[in-house]
């Protein structure tokens, strides 16, 4: 039986009653299969005695000791037990908060084995976080020199929920292993297990939970990681085959080869621009970058292929009776690399074929900006565009929806309203989703369903063929290579790395809290030149007071509201300041941003609402307060709001005095590089894949034991094997 097929409730295991089962449910453990796949988060190596005198050089002491005395400290209900122990190297005290019963458990003279972290306090070696087990009620320490000691070995450490202890989880897992592990079949083929030198599934499950040595942990982990990634990659390839009729690039080398071919075609001027694409190209006051040209070429081929296959189906020239090809592409590029312009070229290709496009953005501010920019560019070449949001009133909405349904609108730009029940397209052929990580899987699918149409129906076989619109997802947060191969492995990934000519790298400074005046002085200098500045804060509402000199009298979260008052009244009274956050009505937000673009406002105090959709080339300063509270990619996005013109721009990351080691690492990465792709790789190491891609909430990527940053080599091996298996099955 496969492990996943063991659906027996954990309540059938000895020692797990209804209450314990409820506690396990908080960890999403309901069945025996769940429990056996509830892997340890760490291990304690207790294979050797680690005496007390090594407490400064090791993480954990593990020693045989004798109880020499009991003492009590505190009074009344605050009275606590202190157990004095000694091993062959030193003496120590075990502080037993709220555990008076240990006086009887470990009587004076007893021999115990004790494990824990020890430290010097009140001139004594102490531990308040320890585990102990009695070996004997009496005896000498030398009596235990040459006999097996219980508790010696590798001890798994599991994630816990309130009410569960390590001992309780360990016993439950061991009970499941003894009853069910012998009948577990392999999920991988014998051929792959032999080829990759893996363990059987049965061995891997036993060794991951009950290792005899460190080698057992590594071999078990390697097997289970490989298996998890193999299954994921196989699913990705099958999904890609379903919508493309072909497998995507198997590895990075293949993708690089395809990109080189695209480069060659572009350099030889082989892009066949459609009429409206050519008209837009002619209008541009600048030349497209090489990367932009490459992506346009790739998308043109996809869109043309889809229309070609659709035409053959309509002519009954589709002998295999499969749906027409649809583009499924992720376009990633750094902040300001020109992704939106490339997306407009894709829209024009579809419009020249006679289809409609939907361009969806996560916020009304960003959607409105896209609508204004596209209208300014495209109306001059005959493109009929419109803007739709949930705030559009019926007087304007009803005629717009009627025009859309009749085909009188070529491109609709907006927010979630684009896939509402009342929004009906005549012939939706391309959906563009900007900042795709802000949309869930169901939202993306909803916009695709708006364009799904019946293209062929065979009455004899009752087989119907439906065509879906092309999908272009854009991300200004570059995706690390390993994530591109997993989360988006069923998509074609296009990358724009080349920045437009004339852009200067943003200079980034790290500023410790208490030295904010240094950043303000630099901002003053830029404002004097006629430039503008952003000040970004982690919270909206005021939760502390500024001192008269502008300092912060609290260690709480800084807010945009309080900062706005201080900036406008105390620090920059001679300049026009404005406040922007998500609680301000959207119409007012748009007005504030318009005035900021026109330089009627010089300083914008804001929350992360300015992270996307704000393009002000004259803004040259970005000051981010309590920057260590933000994720690395988010900081990079915020920094990308400046440096959008030809002037030198600056970013000041102000970090708290109690910054963590992880926070320091993030700050150093931002100072080291302005390359979003390098930053994304570092962010993956520091935060994990869910936080980067937004999949932690949407459920796209839930890895059990694999770590994409650590296990890249196994990812590539499993990808190659999954590719070969799917390729063989789809011949």
C-alpha positions, 0 to 999 in steps of 0.5 A, a space after each residue: 500500500 502507498 503511504 498516501 493511501 493509509 487513511 486510518 485516523 490517528 485516534 486508532 493509535 495507542 495513547 491518542 485519545 480525542 483530545 490529543 487527536 484534536 491537538 494534532 489537528 492543529 498541525 494538519 495531522 489527521 491520519 496515520 499517513 499525515 503523521 508518518 509524513 510529519 517530518 522532524 524539523 531538527 535532530 539532537 545528536 546524543 550519541 556521545 557524552 558532552 560533559 558540563 565543563 564544555 557548556 561554552 563551546 556546545 549547543 547542548 550538554 548531554 551528560 550522566 550526573 548525580 543529584 547531590 542536593 535539593 534547594 528551594 528559592 522564592 516564597 509561597 506560590 513563587 517557591 521553586 525547586 533547585 536540583 544540584 547535580 555534578 558530573 565528572 567535570 563540574 557541578 551545576 544547578 537545574 532550575 525547576 520552575 513549576 515542577 516541584 514533583 521533580 524532588 521525588 522523581 530525582 531524589 538525592 543520590 540518584 544517577 540521572 542523564 541530563 540534556 539541555 543548554 547551560 549558562 552562568 547565572 548568579 555565579 553558578 552554572 545553571 539550566 532552566 531548559 533541560 530534559 532528565 531521566 533517572 538511571 538509578 536511585 543510587 550509585 557512583 558515576 563510575 558505575 556507568 562508564 562501560 554500560 549502555 546508557 538509555 537516551 543515547 542516540 539521535 533524537 528527532 525534534 518535531 514542530 509543536 502545537 500548544 498542548 503537545 510535547 516532543 515526547 507525546 509526538 515521538 511516541 505517536 510516531 513510533 506507534 505508527 511506525 511499528 504498526 504500519 511502516 512494514 507495508 509501505 510500497 514505493 512511490 518511485 519506480 525501482 529503476 529510478 531508485 537504483 539510478 539515483 541511489 535512493 532508499 525504499 519508501 519504507 526505509 526512508 520513513 523509518 530512518 527519517 523518524 528513527 535514525 541510528 546515525 547522522 548518515 541515516 538522516 541524510 539518506 532518508 532526507 535525500 530520498 524523500 526530497 527527491 520523491 517530493 520534487 519528482 512528483 511536483 515536476 511530473 505534475 508540472 510537465 503534465 499540466 504543460 502538455 495539456 495546455 501546450 500540446 508539448 513539454 516546456 524546456 527541460 532545463 536551464 541550458 535548453 531555455 538559454 539555447 532557445 533564448 539565443 535563437 530568439 536573440 539571433 532572430 531579433 538581430 536579423 530583424 525577423 520580427 514580423 510586426 502586425 500593423 498596430 504593433 508597427 504603428 506603436 513602434 514607430 511612435 515610440 521616442 526610444 528604441 526597444 531593448 534587446 530583451 524587449 524585442 526577444 519577448 515580443 518575438 516569443 509572444 508573437 509566435 505563441 499568439 499566431 500559433 494559437 490562431 493558426 490551430 484555431 483556424 484549422 479546427 474551424 476548418 475541420 483540419 484537426 485530426 487529433 481533436 485537441 484544443 488549440 494552443 494557448 500561450 501560458 507565459 510568465 514575464 518577469 523583469 526588474 522594476 522599470 524594465 519595460 514589461 508593461 510596454 511589451 504586454 501592450 505589444 502582445 495586446 496589439 497582436 491579438 487586436 490585429 487578429 480581431 480579438 479582445 484583451 483584458 489587462 488586470 491589475 491588483 489595485 485601482 491606482 495601478 489599473 488606472 495608471 495602466 488605463 491612462 498610459 495605454 489610452 494615451 499610446 494606443 488610441 492614436 492607432 485606433 485601439 478602443 480601450 476602456 477602464 473598469 473598476 468596482 467603483 464605476 457607477 451604473 451610469 458609466 458601467 452599463 454602456 461600457 459593458 454593453 460595448 464590451 459584449 458587442 465587441 466595440 471595446 478592444 482592450 479592457 483595463 481594470 481590477 477584479 471587476 474584469 471577471 465579475 458576473 456582469 462582465 461579458 466579452 465578445 471574444 476575449 483572446 488575451 488576459 494580461 495579469 500584472 503583479 500576478 503574485 497578488 492574485 490567487 489561483 481562482 482569480 486567475 482562472 476566473 478571468 480565463 473562463 471569461 474567454 473560454 469558447 466552444 470551437 468544435 463539436 462532434 455530434 457523433 462522438 459528443 466530443 466538444 473542443 473548447 479554446 481558452 484565451 492566451 495568458 500573460 502574467 507579469 511580475 516585477 519581483 524576479 523569480 529565483 531560478 529554482 522557483 521558476 522551474 517548480 511553481 511556474 514550470 508549466 509556463 514559458 518564462 520570459 525575462 527582461 534584464 536589460 534596463 532602459 538607456 539612461 537609468 543610473 543605479 540607485 545608491 543605497 545607504 543603511 542608517 541606524 535608528 537615531 541617525 535619521 537626520 543624516 537621511 533628512 539632510 540628504 533629502 533636503 539637498 535633493 529637494 533644493 534641486 527641485 526633486 521629490 521624495 518618498 517616506 515609507 512606514 510600516 503602519 498607517 495609524 499613529 501609535 507613538 509620539 514624536 519628541 520636540 526634536 523629531 526623535 522617536 520616544 517609542 520602540 513601537 511600529 512607526 506610522 505614516 500618520 504620525 510621520 506626516 505631521 512631523 515631516 510637514 511641521 518640523 522637518 520640511 515645513 517649507 515644502 508641500 507634504 501629503 499623506 497616502 495610505 489604503 484607508 484614504 478613499 481611492 479618488 483622493 489617492 488618485 488626486 494625491 498621486 496626480 499632484 505628486 507627479 506634477 510636482 505640486 507635492 514634494 514629499 509623500 509620506 506613505 505606507 506600502 501602497 506606493 509599492 506598485 503603480 507609482 511612476 514619478 521620474 522626478 522623485 529621487 529619494 526613497 526613505 524607508 523607516 524600520 526597513 527591517 520589518 519588510 521583506 527583501 523583495 518588498 524593499 527592492 520594489 519600494 526602492 524601485 519607485 525612484 531611479 526612474 529618470 535620468 537623475 541620480 537617485 538614493 534610497 535610505 534604509 533606516 533600521 531599528 536598534 534591536 535588528 535581528 541577524 536576519 534583518 541585518 542580512 537583508 539590509 546588506 543584500 540591498 546595499 550590495 546589489 540593485 539586481 532584482 534577480 540576485 536579490 530574489 535568490 537571496 530572499 529565497 534563502 532568507 524567507 522561503 518560496 511562499 513569501 516570495 511568490 505569494 503562494 503561502 496564501 494561495 496554496 500553490 506551493 506546499 513543500 513538506 521536506 524539500 527546500 528549494 534553495 538547499 535542494 537545487 541539485 536534487 530538483 534538477 535531477 528529479 526534473 530530468 527524470 520526470 521529463 523523461 517519464 512524461 515524454 515517454 508517456 506522451 509520445 
